[in-house]
Amino acid sequence: MALERTTEAEKLLLHQHTEKHFTAGEVVRDIIIGVSDGLTVPFALAAGLSGANASSAIVLTAGIAEVAAGAISMGLGGYLAAKSESDHYMKELKREQEEIIAVPDTEAAEVAEILSEYGIEPHEYRPVVNALRKNPKAWLDFMMKFELGLEKPDPKRAIQSAATIAISYIIGGLVPLFPYFVIPLARKAMVASVVLTLIALLIFGYAKGYLTGNQPLKSAFQTALVGAIASAAAFGMAKAVQG
């Protein structure tokens, strides 16, 4: 009865206390990858072409082609990375499952070693080890998380990652190209593109810093600086080649 009361009290405490943790880390990472490249690469391309005295129509054509190719390339990269992570997990899961069946005593000793590293005494962790041996699924999950440090990936992760990165790249890539849609003269469009993209980079950098727990203002200026250097380098190289 005392144990049941304790369990009920613990459940009540958990129900009353809700921890607010940021759990969308993988999605945010994909958005950051897509938007940061989308803002920077087409921005540098547009600046370089403008430096070569290309018309707005040419900049737009090249820019849209780059955004399309970049979105496909980045999305495919995200898919392959997530797929490789999933394949690695399944490979290690199978290997660990075989080891639990083939050498259970050795695996149990590994559990004991892991728990001892947390300062748990032998008389305290032995019941835990024995309980895990009676529950092979929980034992396998324990070994994957605490021995190998691997979390089971979402089966839809590869597709979601590819779509998130590709869409984010397109959204980011259209920002520096927008002025070229409305301003026929490339030089004037480039000035508007620089202003618009730097503002977007500052906003994006601030949001990135805020969501990842870093200093938002520092992140904003660092992100804008990278974009500015990339576009200045592309513009300078185009002028140098043009002579």
C-alpha positions as CSV (number, residue, x, y, z in Angstrom):
1,M,0.0,0.0,0.0
2,A,2.8,2.4,0.8
3,L,4.5,1.7,-2.5
4,E,1.2,2.3,-4.3
5,R,0.7,5.6,-2.5
6,T,4.3,6.7,-3.5
7,T,3.6,5.8,-7.1
8,E,0.4,7.8,-7.1
9,A,2.1,10.8,-5.4
10,E,4.9,10.7,-8.1
11,K,2.3,10.6,-10.9
12,L,0.5,13.6,-9.3
13,L,3.8,15.5,-9.2
14,L,4.6,14.8,-12.8
15,H,1.0,15.8,-13.8
16,Q,1.3,19.1,-11.9
17,H,4.8,20.0,-13.2
18,T,5.2,20.4,-17.0
19,E,8.8,21.1,-18.1
20,K,9.1,23.5,-21.1
21,H,12.0,22.1,-23.2
22,F,12.7,23.0,-26.8
23,T,12.3,19.6,-28.6
24,A,12.2,20.6,-32.3
25,G,16.0,20.7,-32.6
26,E,16.3,18.6,-35.8
27,V,13.7,20.6,-37.6
28,V,15.3,23.9,-36.6
29,R,18.7,22.6,-37.7
30,D,17.3,21.8,-41.1
31,I,15.6,25.2,-41.4
32,I,18.9,26.9,-40.4
33,I,20.8,24.9,-43.0
34,G,18.3,25.6,-45.7
35,V,17.7,29.3,-45.1
36,S,21.3,30.2,-44.4
37,D,22.5,28.7,-47.6
38,G,19.5,30.0,-49.5
39,L,20.1,33.6,-48.4
40,T,23.8,33.5,-49.0
41,V,24.5,31.6,-52.2
42,P,21.9,33.2,-54.5
43,F,22.8,36.6,-52.9
44,A,26.5,36.1,-53.8
45,L,25.5,34.9,-57.3
46,A,23.3,37.9,-58.0
47,A,25.9,40.3,-56.7
48,G,28.6,38.6,-58.9
49,L,26.4,38.8,-62.0
50,S,25.5,42.4,-61.3
51,G,29.2,43.2,-61.0
52,A,29.6,41.8,-64.4
53,N,27.0,44.2,-65.7
54,A,24.4,41.5,-66.4
55,S,20.8,42.6,-66.9
56,S,18.1,41.9,-64.2
57,A,16.6,39.3,-66.6
58,I,19.9,37.4,-66.7
59,V,20.4,37.6,-63.0
60,L,16.9,36.3,-62.4
61,T,17.3,33.5,-64.8
62,A,20.6,32.4,-63.3
63,G,19.3,33.0,-59.8
64,I,16.1,30.9,-60.2
65,A,18.1,28.1,-61.8
66,E,20.5,28.2,-58.9
67,V,17.7,28.2,-56.3
68,A,16.1,25.2,-58.0
69,A,19.4,23.2,-58.3
70,G,20.4,24.2,-54.8
71,A,17.1,23.2,-53.3
72,I,17.3,19.8,-54.9
73,S,21.0,19.3,-54.0
74,M,20.5,20.4,-50.4
75,G,17.3,18.4,-50.0
76,L,19.0,15.3,-51.3
77,G,21.9,15.8,-49.0
78,G,19.5,16.1,-46.0
79,Y,17.7,12.9,-47.1
80,L,20.9,10.9,-47.5
81,A,22.3,12.2,-44.1
82,A,19.1,11.2,-42.3
83,K,18.9,7.8,-44.2
84,S,22.5,7.0,-43.2
85,E,21.7,7.8,-39.6
86,S,18.7,5.5,-39.7
87,D,20.7,2.7,-41.4
88,H,23.5,3.1,-38.8
89,Y,21.0,2.8,-35.9
90,M,19.4,-0.3,-37.3
91,K,22.8,-2.0,-37.9
92,E,23.9,-1.3,-34.3
93,L,20.5,-2.4,-33.0
94,K,20.8,-5.8,-34.7
95,R,24.4,-6.2,-33.4
96,E,23.4,-5.3,-29.8
97,Q,20.4,-7.7,-30.0
98,E,22.7,-10.5,-31.1
99,E,25.1,-9.7,-28.3
100,I,22.4,-9.8,-25.6
101,I,21.4,-13.3,-26.8
102,A,25.0,-14.6,-27.4
103,V,26.8,-13.1,-24.3
104,P,24.1,-12.0,-21.8
105,D,26.5,-12.0,-18.8
106,T,28.9,-9.7,-20.6
107,E,26.1,-7.3,-21.6
108,A,24.8,-7.4,-18.0
109,A,28.3,-6.5,-16.8
110,E,28.3,-3.5,-19.2
111,V,25.0,-2.3,-17.7
112,A,26.5,-2.5,-14.3
113,E,29.6,-0.6,-15.5
114,I,27.4,2.1,-17.0
115,L,25.3,2.5,-13.8
116,S,28.5,2.6,-11.7
117,E,29.7,5.5,-13.7
118,Y,26.8,7.5,-12.3
119,G,27.9,6.8,-8.8
120,I,25.4,4.0,-8.1
121,E,26.7,1.3,-5.7
122,P,26.7,-2.4,-6.6
123,H,23.9,-3.2,-4.1
124,E,21.8,-0.5,-5.7
125,Y,22.3,-1.3,-9.4
126,R,22.1,-5.2,-9.1
127,P,18.3,-5.1,-8.9
128,V,18.2,-2.8,-11.9
129,V,20.5,-5.2,-13.9
130,N,18.4,-8.2,-13.0
131,A,15.2,-6.4,-13.9
132,L,16.6,-5.5,-17.3
133,R,17.6,-9.1,-17.9
134,K,14.0,-10.1,-17.5
135,N,12.9,-7.5,-20.0
136,P,14.9,-7.9,-23.3
137,K,13.3,-5.0,-25.1
138,A,14.0,-2.6,-22.2
139,W,17.5,-4.0,-22.0
140,L,18.1,-3.4,-25.7
141,D,16.8,0.1,-25.5
142,F,19.0,0.8,-22.4
143,M,22.1,-0.4,-24.2
144,M,21.3,1.6,-27.4
145,K,20.9,4.8,-25.4
146,F,23.4,4.5,-22.6
147,E,26.2,2.4,-24.1
148,L,26.1,3.6,-27.7
149,G,24.4,7.0,-27.2
150,L,21.9,6.4,-30.0
151,E,18.3,7.5,-30.1
152,K,15.8,5.7,-32.4
153,P,15.3,7.9,-35.4
154,D,11.9,8.8,-36.7
155,P,11.1,6.6,-39.8
156,K,9.8,9.7,-41.6
157,R,12.9,11.7,-40.7
158,A,14.7,11.4,-44.1
159,I,11.7,12.7,-46.1
160,Q,10.9,15.4,-43.6
161,S,14.6,16.6,-43.5
162,A,14.8,16.7,-47.3
163,A,11.5,18.7,-47.6
164,T,12.4,21.1,-44.8
165,I,15.8,21.9,-46.1
166,A,14.6,22.3,-49.8
167,I,11.7,24.5,-48.9
168,S,13.8,26.6,-46.5
169,Y,16.4,27.0,-49.2
170,I,13.8,28.2,-51.7
171,I,12.4,30.7,-49.3
172,G,15.8,32.0,-48.4
173,G,16.9,32.1,-52.0
174,L,14.0,34.2,-53.3
175,V,14.8,37.0,-50.8
176,P,17.9,38.4,-52.6
177,L,16.3,37.8,-56.0
178,F,13.1,39.7,-55.3
179,P,14.4,43.2,-56.2
180,Y,15.4,41.9,-59.7
181,F,11.7,41.0,-60.3
182,V,10.7,44.6,-59.9
183,I,13.8,46.7,-60.9
184,P,14.9,46.3,-64.5
185,L,18.3,47.9,-63.9
186,A,20.6,45.3,-62.3
187,R,22.8,47.9,-60.5
188,K,19.8,49.4,-58.7
189,A,18.3,46.0,-58.1
190,M,21.6,44.9,-56.5
191,V,21.5,47.8,-54.0
192,A,18.0,46.9,-53.0
193,S,19.0,43.2,-52.9
194,V,21.9,44.0,-50.6
195,V,19.7,46.0,-48.2
196,L,16.9,43.4,-48.2
197,T,19.2,40.4,-47.8
198,L,21.2,42.0,-45.0
199,I,18.0,42.8,-43.1
200,A,16.8,39.2,-43.7
201,L,20.2,37.8,-42.5
202,L,20.0,39.9,-39.4
203,I,16.5,38.7,-38.6
204,F,17.4,35.1,-39.4
205,G,20.6,35.3,-37.4
206,Y,18.7,36.7,-34.4
207,A,16.0,34.0,-34.6
208,K,18.7,31.3,-35.0
209,G,20.5,32.6,-31.9
210,Y,17.3,32.8,-29.9
211,L,16.2,29.3,-30.8
212,T,19.5,27.6,-30.2
213,G,20.2,29.3,-26.9
214,N,23.1,31.5,-28.1
215,Q,23.4,35.3,-28.0
216,P,20.8,36.5,-30.5
217,L,22.5,39.8,-31.3
218,K,25.9,38.2,-31.8
219,S,24.3,35.5,-34.0
220,A,22.5,38.2,-36.0
221,F,25.7,40.2,-36.8
222,Q,27.8,37.0,-37.5
223,T,25.2,35.7,-40.0
224,A,24.9,39.1,-41.7
225,L,28.7,39.4,-41.8
226,V,29.1,36.0,-43.6
227,G,26.5,37.0,-46.2
228,A,28.1,40.4,-46.7
229,I,31.6,38.8,-47.2
230,A,30.3,36.2,-49.6
231,S,28.5,38.8,-51.8
232,A,31.4,41.2,-51.7
233,A,33.8,38.5,-52.7
234,A,31.6,37.4,-55.6
235,F,31.1,41.0,-56.8
236,G,34.8,41.7,-56.5
237,M,35.8,38.6,-58.5
238,A,33.3,39.4,-61.2
239,K,34.7,43.0,-61.6
240,A,38.3,41.6,-61.6
241,V,37.4,39.1,-64.4
242,Q,35.6,41.7,-66.3
243,G,38.7,43.9,-66.1
